Structures are given as C-alpha cells and as structure tokens.
Amino acid sequence: MPEGDCMRLAMAQMSSTDSPDANLEIVLDGVRDASAAGADLVVFPEAAMCRFGVSLRDVAQSLDGPWASAVAAAADAHGVAVAAGMFTPAPDGRIRNTVLVARPGRAPLAYDKIHLYDAFGFAESRTVAPGHRPLVFDVGDCTVGVATCYDIRFPALFTELARRGAQMIVVPTSWGSGPGKLEQWEILTRARALDSTAYVAGVGQAEPSDPAIRDSLAPTGIGHSRLSDPFGSVIADYDSAVQMGVHDIDLALTDKARSALAVLANARDIPRLDRTNPHD
C-alpha cells in the first residue's frame, strides 16, 4: 500500500446483470481482489446493483438493506473502502440512483445522483428522483468527491466538490452507446479534471455481451473507464471489456495543479445577463 501523499485506487469495470444477487457476488469478489492488491479504495460502476433497462423499483433497497449491508461487511472484512452504484427507494414512489460509500469501521454514506439522464431519448426522471446534496468523504489522507455518469456534463458540481476539498472525484458510470458518445466521454473526463484540478476516475459498466441489451435504448455501458490527473493527462484508459486496474495516486499533484493552473482561486462570479437587451 502506498505511503505518504499517495493512495492506491482500484477501478472495477464490470457488466451488471438484472440479478442483484449475482451482481453482489461480482462486487464482493472485486472487493477481495482490490484488497489483495493493496487498494485503499475500489470503485464500481453506476448500476452495479442491477443494470438499466429493467424495473428498478423492484430491486431498490434502503441503505441498511441486505445488498448495501453485504458490501459494507466486505469493506470491513477486507479493510478497503468501496464505492458502488445501487438504487434506493424515494419517498414519492420513484427510486434514487445512489452511490453507496462503505468504509471500514464507519457508517455507510450515500450520494444520490443530482443530474438525471433525460437525454438522447432516455428519460431517467420518469422513474428516478434527483438528489440534492454533493458528497465528499475521506479515505486516509485523501478527500474524495462523488459524481455519477450524466453529472459529468455539469462542471459546477466538480468545482463545488473541489472547493469542498476533493483531491479526487470518482464517477461511477453506465454510459449510453451511440454516435460520438465515446468521444464525448473521453473529452468530458479530461475537462472535469481540468475544471476541478483533481483526479477524475470515471468507472464504467463494461459493454454488454448480449446484443439485445447492448443495442437497447437504456444506457447499459460502453466500458472505457478512464483516470485523468489534475492537469488533464490520461493515466489509464480501459477498453470495453470487464477488467480491474489498480493505480497509485500522487495526491501532491493536486496541490501542484491548483498552484500552477489556479482555476479555483482565479474564478469569479459571473452575473446573469439581461437577455431582454443582450448587447448593452
């Protein structure tokens, strides 16, 4: 395990099925593998609990339910922090698209996806209620922020997480396929790293092997998990297959980027334009 201003990150690119029990076994195996590799934190994709394209209301569980409790128990048993996408019930009858954060010896945390994927012909908000609160948490000496998939198109969330101290932002994702979508993902992961001068770890669902699932309207994943550093350089770029990578993170590079680029320090509030007379 790295020492000093370093942490070890595992990125677990998996392919979720429609069975939460089967997916739980994949997650538990990944936690064991990440711990054996000396990881401090292992990140699984959005929808690790169950793939998109099925009734999520039928699988949603509370944070103290059996699925999240089993992940938290694995984090305790193996001494590694875990971030994994699941679904929790919302008061209005919809569900929430939640990232479970489980750390050894500590109560689980949850980030509910703020920006819902009402785009490219898919309407996540029909069944999913939005979250409202950003989340940062500590893993050793590293402060980690959380975003989910479509959140990556909204730079203000990433700068807010950085202002809350995030040195790394993890982005569990189940990216939709389609023309230009991979190129957008590649650009956005690097851009958000530059916006926040933080590491950005986008961990995606692998591309499904079943053509019927792969070609459905639901965003079931294209793989291509990516790790970018605070200067926007790409450290790791996965292909579309199931895999896990382990990466040592130099936390001091965040301070260097924030001193050299200084986008957070130099930012100014921009007043809203009077659109009735935009050229004055």
C-alpha positions as CSV (number, residue, x, y, z in Angstrom):
1,M,0.0,0.0,0.0
2,P,1.4,3.4,-0.9
3,E,2.6,5.7,1.9
4,G,2.7,9.4,2.5
5,D,1.0,11.6,-0.1
6,C,-0.2,8.6,-2.2
7,M,-3.2,6.3,-2.3
8,R,-3.9,3.2,-4.3
9,L,-7.1,3.2,-6.3
10,A,-8.8,0.1,-7.9
11,M,-11.2,0.7,-10.8
12,A,-13.6,-2.3,-11.3
13,Q,-15.2,-2.2,-14.7
14,M,-17.9,-4.8,-14.5
15,S,-21.0,-5.8,-16.5
16,S,-24.1,-5.9,-14.3
17,T,-26.9,-8.4,-15.0
18,D,-30.6,-8.0,-14.0
19,S,-29.9,-10.0,-10.8
20,P,-28.8,-8.0,-7.7
21,D,-27.7,-11.2,-6.0
22,A,-25.4,-12.2,-8.9
23,N,-24.1,-8.6,-9.2
24,L,-23.4,-8.6,-5.4
25,E,-21.2,-11.7,-5.8
26,I,-19.2,-9.8,-8.6
27,V,-18.8,-6.8,-6.3
28,L,-17.7,-9.0,-3.3
29,D,-15.1,-10.7,-5.5
30,G,-13.9,-7.4,-6.7
31,V,-13.5,-6.1,-3.1
32,R,-11.4,-9.1,-2.2
33,D,-9.2,-8.7,-5.3
34,A,-8.8,-5.0,-4.7
35,S,-7.8,-5.6,-1.0
36,A,-5.3,-8.3,-2.1
37,A,-3.7,-5.7,-4.5
38,G,-3.3,-3.3,-1.6
39,A,-6.0,-0.8,-2.7
40,D,-7.3,1.8,-0.3
41,L,-10.5,2.4,-2.4
42,V,-12.2,0.3,-5.0
43,V,-14.8,2.0,-7.3
44,F,-17.5,0.0,-9.2
45,P,-19.8,1.5,-11.8
46,E,-23.2,3.1,-11.6
47,A,-25.9,0.4,-11.5
48,A,-23.6,-2.2,-10.1
49,M,-26.6,-3.5,-8.2
50,C,-28.7,-4.0,-11.3
51,R,-28.4,-3.0,-15.0
52,F,-30.6,-0.4,-16.5
53,G,-33.4,-1.5,-18.8
54,V,-35.4,-3.4,-16.1
55,S,-37.8,-2.3,-13.4
56,L,-35.5,-0.7,-10.8
57,R,-38.3,-0.2,-8.3
58,D,-38.4,-4.0,-7.9
59,V,-34.8,-4.1,-6.9
60,A,-34.3,-0.9,-4.9
61,Q,-33.3,-1.3,-1.2
62,S,-32.6,1.1,1.6
63,L,-29.0,1.8,2.7
64,D,-29.4,-0.6,5.6
65,G,-30.9,-3.4,3.4
66,P,-29.2,-6.6,2.6
67,W,-27.4,-5.5,-0.6
68,A,-25.6,-2.5,0.9
69,S,-25.1,-4.3,4.2
70,A,-23.2,-7.1,2.5
71,V,-21.0,-4.5,0.7
72,A,-20.3,-2.7,4.0
73,A,-19.4,-6.0,5.6
74,A,-17.0,-6.8,2.9
75,A,-15.4,-3.3,3.3
76,D,-14.9,-4.1,7.0
77,A,-13.6,-7.6,6.4
78,H,-11.1,-6.7,3.8
79,G,-10.1,-3.2,5.1
80,V,-10.8,-1.3,1.8
81,A,-13.2,1.5,1.1
82,V,-15.9,0.8,-1.6
83,A,-18.0,3.0,-3.9
84,A,-20.6,1.2,-5.9
85,G,-23.8,2.2,-7.7
86,M,-27.1,0.9,-6.3
87,F,-30.8,2.0,-6.2
88,T,-32.6,3.2,-3.1
89,P,-36.4,4.0,-2.6
90,A,-37.5,7.6,-2.9
91,P,-40.5,9.0,-0.9
92,D,-42.5,9.8,-4.0
93,G,-42.6,6.2,-5.3
94,R,-39.7,6.6,-7.6
95,I,-36.2,5.4,-6.7
96,R,-32.9,7.2,-6.3
97,N,-29.8,6.5,-8.3
98,T,-27.4,6.1,-5.4
99,V,-23.6,5.6,-5.0
100,L,-23.0,3.6,-1.8
101,V,-19.8,4.5,0.0
102,A,-18.7,1.9,2.5
103,R,-15.5,2.4,4.6
104,P,-14.1,0.0,7.2
105,G,-15.4,0.7,10.7
106,R,-17.6,3.6,9.6
107,A,-21.3,4.1,8.8
108,P,-22.1,3.9,5.1
109,L,-22.7,7.1,3.1
110,A,-24.8,7.7,0.1
111,Y,-24.7,10.1,-2.9
112,D,-27.9,10.4,-4.8
113,K,-27.3,11.4,-8.5
114,I,-28.2,15.1,-8.9
115,H,-28.4,15.4,-12.7
116,L,-30.8,12.9,-14.2
117,Y,-30.3,11.5,-17.7
118,D,-33.2,13.0,-19.6
119,A,-31.2,13.0,-22.9
120,F,-30.7,11.1,-26.1
121,G,-34.3,9.7,-26.0
122,F,-34.0,8.3,-22.4
123,A,-36.0,9.8,-19.5
124,E,-34.4,8.8,-16.2
125,S,-36.6,11.2,-14.3
126,R,-39.7,9.2,-15.0
127,T,-38.6,6.6,-12.5
128,V,-35.7,8.2,-10.6
129,A,-35.9,11.1,-8.2
130,P,-32.9,13.6,-8.2
131,G,-30.6,14.1,-5.3
132,H,-29.7,17.5,-3.9
133,R,-26.5,17.2,-1.9
134,P,-22.9,16.9,-3.1
135,L,-20.8,14.4,-1.2
136,V,-17.1,14.2,-0.2
137,F,-15.5,11.6,2.1
138,D,-12.1,10.8,3.4
139,V,-10.0,7.7,2.6
140,G,-6.9,8.0,4.6
141,D,-5.3,11.3,3.7
142,C,-7.3,11.7,0.5
143,T,-10.6,13.6,0.2
144,V,-12.8,12.0,-2.4
145,G,-15.8,13.6,-4.2
146,V,-18.6,11.7,-5.9
147,A,-20.5,12.2,-9.1
148,T,-22.5,9.8,-11.3
149,C,-22.5,9.4,-15.1
150,Y,-24.5,12.3,-16.6
151,D,-23.3,14.5,-13.7
152,I,-20.0,14.7,-15.7
153,R,-21.6,17.1,-18.2
154,F,-22.1,19.7,-15.4
155,P,-18.8,21.4,-14.4
156,A,-20.2,23.3,-11.5
157,L,-20.7,20.1,-9.5
158,F,-17.0,19.3,-10.0
159,T,-15.7,22.7,-9.0
160,E,-18.0,22.6,-5.9
161,L,-16.6,19.2,-4.9
162,A,-13.1,20.6,-5.3
163,R,-14.0,23.6,-3.1
164,R,-15.1,21.1,-0.5
165,G,-11.6,19.7,-0.6
166,A,-11.9,16.8,-3.1
167,Q,-8.5,15.8,-4.4
168,M,-10.0,13.0,-6.5
169,I,-13.6,12.7,-7.9
170,V,-14.9,9.2,-8.6
171,V,-17.6,8.9,-11.3
172,P,-19.4,5.6,-11.3
173,T,-21.0,5.4,-14.8
174,S,-23.2,3.4,-17.1
175,W,-22.6,5.4,-20.3
176,G,-25.1,5.1,-23.2
177,S,-23.8,4.0,-26.6
178,G,-24.3,5.9,-29.8
179,P,-22.6,8.0,-32.4
180,G,-20.0,10.3,-30.8
181,K,-20.7,9.1,-27.2
182,L,-17.3,7.6,-26.6
183,E,-15.6,10.8,-27.8
184,Q,-17.8,12.9,-25.6
185,W,-16.9,10.7,-22.6
186,E,-13.2,11.0,-23.3
187,I,-13.4,14.8,-23.6
188,L,-15.6,15.2,-20.5
189,T,-13.4,13.1,-18.1
190,R,-10.4,15.2,-19.0
191,A,-12.3,18.5,-19.0
192,R,-13.7,17.9,-15.5
193,A,-10.2,17.1,-14.2
194,L,-9.1,20.4,-15.5
195,D,-12.1,22.3,-14.1
196,S,-11.6,20.9,-10.7
197,T,-7.8,20.4,-10.8
198,A,-8.5,17.0,-9.3
199,Y,-8.0,13.4,-10.3
200,V,-11.2,12.1,-12.1
201,A,-11.8,8.4,-12.0
202,G,-14.6,7.5,-14.4
203,V,-15.5,3.9,-13.8
204,G,-17.9,2.5,-16.3
205,Q,-20.1,-0.5,-17.0
206,A,-18.4,-2.8,-19.5
207,E,-20.1,-3.2,-22.8
208,P,-22.7,-6.0,-22.5
209,S,-22.0,-9.2,-24.4
210,D,-25.7,-9.7,-25.2
211,P,-26.6,-7.7,-28.4
212,A,-30.2,-7.2,-27.3
213,I,-29.0,-5.5,-24.1
214,R,-26.2,-3.7,-25.8
215,D,-28.4,-2.2,-28.5
216,S,-31.3,-1.2,-26.2
217,L,-32.3,2.4,-25.5
218,A,-31.2,2.0,-21.9
219,P,-27.6,3.2,-21.1
220,T,-26.1,-0.1,-20.3
221,G,-22.4,0.8,-20.7
222,I,-19.6,1.0,-23.2
223,G,-16.6,0.4,-20.9
224,H,-13.7,2.7,-21.4
225,S,-13.1,3.6,-17.7
226,R,-10.6,6.5,-17.6
227,L,-8.4,8.0,-15.0
228,S,-7.2,11.6,-15.6
229,D,-4.8,13.6,-13.4
230,P,-5.4,17.2,-12.2
231,F,-3.6,18.6,-15.3
232,G,-6.0,16.6,-17.6
233,S,-3.5,14.0,-18.6
234,V,-4.9,10.5,-19.1
235,I,-3.2,8.0,-16.7
236,A,-5.4,5.0,-17.6
237,D,-7.8,4.2,-20.5
238,Y,-9.6,0.9,-20.4
239,D,-11.1,-0.9,-23.4
240,S,-14.7,-2.2,-23.4
241,A,-14.2,-5.5,-21.6
242,V,-14.7,-6.5,-17.9
243,Q,-11.5,-5.7,-16.0
244,M,-10.0,-4.3,-12.9
245,G,-7.0,-1.9,-12.7
246,V,-5.0,-0.7,-9.7
247,H,-3.4,2.8,-9.8
248,D,-1.2,4.7,-7.4
249,I,-2.4,8.3,-7.0
250,D,0.1,11.0,-6.2
251,L,-2.0,13.4,-4.0
252,A,0.7,16.1,-4.1
253,L,0.0,16.6,-7.8
254,T,-3.4,18.1,-6.9
255,D,-1.7,20.9,-4.9
256,K,0.7,21.5,-7.7
257,A,-2.1,21.8,-10.3
258,R,-4.0,24.1,-8.0
259,S,-1.0,26.3,-7.6
260,A,0.0,26.3,-11.3
261,L,-3.4,26.4,-13.0
262,A,-5.2,28.3,-10.2
263,V,-8.6,28.0,-11.8
264,L,-10.3,27.6,-8.5
265,A,-8.5,30.6,-7.0
266,N,-9.0,32.8,-10.1
267,A,-12.7,32.0,-10.6
268,R,-15.1,35.0,-10.5
269,D,-18.9,35.0,-10.2
270,I,-20.5,35.9,-13.5
271,P,-23.8,37.9,-13.2
272,R,-26.7,36.6,-15.2
273,L,-27.1,38.6,-18.4
274,D,-30.2,40.6,-19.0
275,R,-31.5,38.7,-22.0
276,T,-34.0,41.3,-22.9
277,N,-31.2,43.5,-24.1
278,P,-28.2,41.3,-24.5
279,H,-25.9,43.7,-26.4
280,D,-25.9,46.6,-23.8
